[in-house]
Amino acid sequence: MTHPTACHCCGFRATGIGIATKTGNQWLCPDCAKLARRIATIKRLDPLEQMAIDGGIEAANKFMSANGADLSKYNEENARMMIKAIWTGCAERMRAIIGAGA
């Protein structure tokens, strides 16, 4: 790093410690550098996982259409059932995507 730059994580001034990526270095400030090992292991969703989320969104919309959109009125069982619907929607979409050979 030859010119001042912002920390990739927090935006404060980076100090010459970075993480190498395919597109260049992601420079870090001293505080974020302490977390570099953790930052390097953060997994982002891949394209198939992103598409599977659409199944969860559709399941949430269907559940909320049947049970109301005001989550504050859900009892614990309804809240859990909504999460189950989202989780199932994502899983079913992932199976469909993989089954279609995407």
PyMOL commands that set and color helices and strands:
alter all, ss='L'
color gray80, all
select helices_A, chain A and resi 30-33+36-41+47-67+71-73+76-99
alter helices_A, ss='H'
color red, helices_A
select strands_A, chain A and resi 17-21+24-28
alter strands_A, ss='S'
color yellow, strands_A
deselect
rebuild
show_as cartoon
